[in-house]
Amino acid sequence: AVTTTYTVAGTSLGCSSTATVTVSVNPLPVVNAGADQTVCFGDAVVLSGSGAATYVWSDGVSNNVSFSGTTTTTYTVSGLNAEGCMATDQVTVTVVQKPVIAVTPSSNVGCVPVSVDFENNTTGAINYEWDFGDGTTSTSANPSHAYSTTGCFDVTLTAYTSGGCAATQVFQDM
C-alpha cells in the first residue's frame, strides 16, 4: 500500500550476505467518465475522461470526439497516469427515440374559405407545434384550421417527447 524498503539476509557455507530493494507504490489515477447523459436519437454525444494522462474508451469512442447516439449504451473509459497505473470508470448514455410524425388532413382541396381538420397520428410525442403555411400556428394535438386565401400551403408539424426530443416534418403543398 505504501513505498517500502525490504531487506533479505542469507547464509550459505558460513558466509552471510544481505540485499535491499525498495518497492515503490504509485497511486492509481482517479478516472472520471463524467455524468450519465440523456440524448435524442442521432444527436451528437461527446464523452470526456478526466483524472489521467491518456484515455481509451470502449465501443470505438474517442476522448473529446463527438459521435451520434443511436442506442442506450454504458461506455467504459480506462485512464493511464504518468506512472503507468490504470483505472476505469463508466458512463451511461441513454438515447431517447424521436417522435414518429404522421398526419392526415380531412381534406386537401376546397373552396375559400376551407376548414381542414388535421388528424395527428404521431407516436411518442406529448407537445405539438403546427405551422399552417399561411402565417398561423397552433399547439393543439389535433387542430382545425380555416384557410381564407387561395394557394398551396406547406404545413409543418414539430412534435416533442417528454424529454424534449423533437422531430419536424414539412408536408409540401398540403
Secondary structure as a PSIPRED ss2 file (coil, helix, strand):
# PSIPRED VFORMAT (PSIPRED V4.0)

   1 A C   1.000  0.000  0.000
   2 V C   1.000  0.000  0.000
   3 T C   1.000  0.000  0.000
   4 T E   0.000  0.000  1.000
   5 T E   0.000  0.000  1.000
   6 Y E   0.000  0.000  1.000
   7 T E   0.000  0.000  1.000
   8 V E   0.000  0.000  1.000
   9 A E   0.000  0.000  1.000
  10 G E   0.000  0.000  1.000
  11 T E   0.000  0.000  1.000
  12 S E   0.000  0.000  1.000
  13 L C   1.000  0.000  0.000
  14 G C   1.000  0.000  0.000
  15 C E   0.000  0.000  1.000
  16 S E   0.000  0.000  1.000
  17 S E   0.000  0.000  1.000
  18 T E   0.000  0.000  1.000
  19 A E   0.000  0.000  1.000
  20 T E   0.000  0.000  1.000
  21 V E   0.000  0.000  1.000
  22 T E   0.000  0.000  1.000
  23 V E   0.000  0.000  1.000
  24 S C   1.000  0.000  0.000
  25 V C   1.000  0.000  0.000
  26 N C   1.000  0.000  0.000
  27 P C   1.000  0.000  0.000
  28 L C   1.000  0.000  0.000
  29 P C   1.000  0.000  0.000
  30 V C   1.000  0.000  0.000
  31 V C   1.000  0.000  0.000
  32 N E   0.000  0.000  1.000
  33 A C   1.000  0.000  0.000
  34 G C   1.000  0.000  0.000
  35 A C   1.000  0.000  0.000
  36 D C   1.000  0.000  0.000
  37 Q E   0.000  0.000  1.000
  38 T E   0.000  0.000  1.000
  39 V E   0.000  0.000  1.000
  40 C E   0.000  0.000  1.000
  41 F C   1.000  0.000  0.000
  42 G C   1.000  0.000  0.000
  43 D C   1.000  0.000  0.000
  44 A E   0.000  0.000  1.000
  45 V E   0.000  0.000  1.000
  46 V C   1.000  0.000  0.000
  47 L C   1.000  0.000  0.000
  48 S C   1.000  0.000  0.000
  49 G C   1.000  0.000  0.000
  50 S E   0.000  0.000  1.000
  51 G C   1.000  0.000  0.000
  52 A C   1.000  0.000  0.000
  53 A C   1.000  0.000  0.000
  54 T E   0.000  0.000  1.000
  55 Y E   0.000  0.000  1.000
  56 V E   0.000  0.000  1.000
  57 W E   0.000  0.000  1.000
  58 S C   1.000  0.000  0.000
  59 D C   1.000  0.000  0.000
  60 G C   1.000  0.000  0.000
  61 V C   1.000  0.000  0.000
  62 S C   1.000  0.000  0.000
  63 N C   1.000  0.000  0.000
  64 N C   1.000  0.000  0.000
  65 V C   1.000  0.000  0.000
  66 S C   1.000  0.000  0.000
  67 F E   0.000  0.000  1.000
  68 S E   0.000  0.000  1.000
  69 G C   1.000  0.000  0.000
  70 T C   1.000  0.000  0.000
  71 T C   1.000  0.000  0.000
  72 T C   1.000  0.000  0.000
  73 T E   0.000  0.000  1.000
  74 T E   0.000  0.000  1.000
  75 Y E   0.000  0.000  1.000
  76 T E   0.000  0.000  1.000
  77 V E   0.000  0.000  1.000
  78 S E   0.000  0.000  1.000
  79 G E   0.000  0.000  1.000
  80 L E   0.000  0.000  1.000
  81 N C   1.000  0.000  0.000
  82 A C   1.000  0.000  0.000
  83 E C   1.000  0.000  0.000
  84 G C   1.000  0.000  0.000
  85 C C   1.000  0.000  0.000
  86 M E   0.000  0.000  1.000
  87 A E   0.000  0.000  1.000
  88 T E   0.000  0.000  1.000
  89 D E   0.000  0.000  1.000
  90 Q E   0.000  0.000  1.000
  91 V E   0.000  0.000  1.000
  92 T E   0.000  0.000  1.000
  93 V E   0.000  0.000  1.000
  94 T E   0.000  0.000  1.000
  95 V E   0.000  0.000  1.000
  96 V E   0.000  0.000  1.000
  97 Q C   1.000  0.000  0.000
  98 K C   1.000  0.000  0.000
  99 P C   1.000  0.000  0.000
 100 V E   0.000  0.000  1.000
 101 I C   1.000  0.000  0.000
 102 A C   1.000  0.000  0.000
 103 V E   0.000  0.000  1.000
 104 T E   0.000  0.000  1.000
 105 P E   0.000  0.000  1.000
 106 S C   1.000  0.000  0.000
 107 S C   1.000  0.000  0.000
 108 N C   1.000  0.000  0.000
 109 V C   1.000  0.000  0.000
 110 G C   1.000  0.000  0.000
 111 C C   1.000  0.000  0.000
 112 V C   1.000  0.000  0.000
 113 P C   1.000  0.000  0.000
 114 V E   0.000  0.000  1.000
 115 S E   0.000  0.000  1.000
 116 V E   0.000  0.000  1.000
 117 D E   0.000  0.000  1.000
 118 F E   0.000  0.000  1.000
 119 E E   0.000  0.000  1.000
 120 N E   0.000  0.000  1.000
 121 N C   1.000  0.000  0.000
 122 T C   1.000  0.000  0.000
 123 T E   0.000  0.000  1.000
 124 G C   1.000  0.000  0.000
 125 A C   1.000  0.000  0.000
 126 I C   1.000  0.000  0.000
 127 N E   0.000  0.000  1.000
 128 Y E   0.000  0.000  1.000
 129 E E   0.000  0.000  1.000
 130 W E   0.000  0.000  1.000
 131 D E   0.000  0.000  1.000
 132 F C   1.000  0.000  0.000
 133 G C   1.000  0.000  0.000
 134 D C   1.000  0.000  0.000
 135 G C   1.000  0.000  0.000
 136 T C   1.000  0.000  0.000
 137 T E   0.000  0.000  1.000
 138 S E   0.000  0.000  1.000
 139 T C   1.000  0.000  0.000
 140 S C   1.000  0.000  0.000
 141 A C   1.000  0.000  0.000
 142 N C   1.000  0.000  0.000
 143 P C   1.000  0.000  0.000
 144 S E   0.000  0.000  1.000
 145 H E   0.000  0.000  1.000
 146 A E   0.000  0.000  1.000
 147 Y E   0.000  0.000  1.000
 148 S C   1.000  0.000  0.000
 149 T C   1.000  0.000  0.000
 150 T C   1.000  0.000  0.000
 151 G C   1.000  0.000  0.000
 152 C C   1.000  0.000  0.000
 153 F C   1.000  0.000  0.000
 154 D C   1.000  0.000  0.000
 155 V E   0.000  0.000  1.000
 156 T E   0.000  0.000  1.000
 157 L E   0.000  0.000  1.000
 158 T E   0.000  0.000  1.000
 159 A E   0.000  0.000  1.000
 160 Y E   0.000  0.000  1.000
 161 T C   1.000  0.000  0.000
 162 S C   1.000  0.000  0.000
 163 G C   1.000  0.000  0.000
 164 G C   1.000  0.000  0.000
 165 C C   1.000  0.000  0.000
 166 A E   0.000  0.000  1.000
 167 A E   0.000  0.000  1.000
 168 T E   0.000  0.000  1.000
 169 Q E   0.000  0.000  1.000
 170 V E   0.000  0.000  1.000
 171 F E   0.000  0.000  1.000
 172 Q C   1.000  0.000  0.000
 173 D C   1.000  0.000  0.000
 174 M C   1.000  0.000  0.000
